[in-house]
Amino acid sequence: MKNRDEHFMQIALKEAKKAYDQGEVPVGCIIVAGDEIIARAHNTRQNNHDPLGHAEVKAIQKAAKKRNAWILDDCELYVTLEPCLMCAGVILQSRIKRVVFGAFEPKFGVLGSTINIYEAATFNHQVEVKSGVLEEKCSSLMKNFFKELRNNKN
């Protein structure tokens, strides 16, 4: 695999496009163990009226169910948008070893934009973070979604 992170982020982008097509904020997420995708999800918050309907939460739930275990310490999570505080907490609680995200989220992102929650040395689990993978593609999908949303309201 030429560039592993870009390869998996492309797949997360496909999930984000599913959300986009359903009128959801276009965030997609996959969870990888070794070279196998064990879970994939996209945002469903709007259509399901569910504040927990974030792509990361849904993907982690699917991975845990598939594994029949809540500890996912051999897994990597790829998500098109920097995780919020809730998602960062679920990632930490499930012991995911690595997070790779695409676009930064200046209002709610907690892996570098507003703060970096994982810099707190008091946590018993440390999560490796890589940011900005296919950032432009991830960011433009978001920008287009909100531009269309604004245009449709006028």
VENSUL-V870675 format. One line per field, one symbol per residue. phi: phi as a letter, one per 30 degrees, with the letter a starting at -180 (. if undefined). psi: psi as a letter, one per 30 degrees, with the letter a starting at -180 (. if undefined). burial: I if it has 9 or more other ideal C-beta (glycine too) atoms within 8 Angstrom, else O. A space follows every 50 residues. Layout:
phi->???
psi->???
burial->???
//
This chain:
phi->.dbeddeddedddddddddedcicedcbbbbbciccdcababebdddchb dcddeddddddddddddhaddcdcccccbdbeddddddddddddiedbcb bcddbdcbdbckddacddddddddbccdbbcidheddddddddddddddd dddd
psi->kdjeeeeeeeeeeeeeeeeefgglkiklklkkjcgkjflkllkgeeefhj fghkeeeeeeeeeeeefhkfkhfglkkkkfkkkleeeeeeeeefgkfkkk ldkljfefkghfdeljfffjffkfkkkkkklgkheeeeeeeeeeefeeee eff.
burial->OOOOIIIIIIIIIIIIIIIIOIOIIIIIIIIIIOOOIIIIIIIIIIOOOO OOIIIIIIIIOIIIOOOOOOOIOOIIIIIIIIIIOIIIOIIIOIIIIIII IIIIIOOOIIIOIOOOIIOOOOOOOOIOIIIOIIIOIIIOIIOIIOOOOO OOOO
//
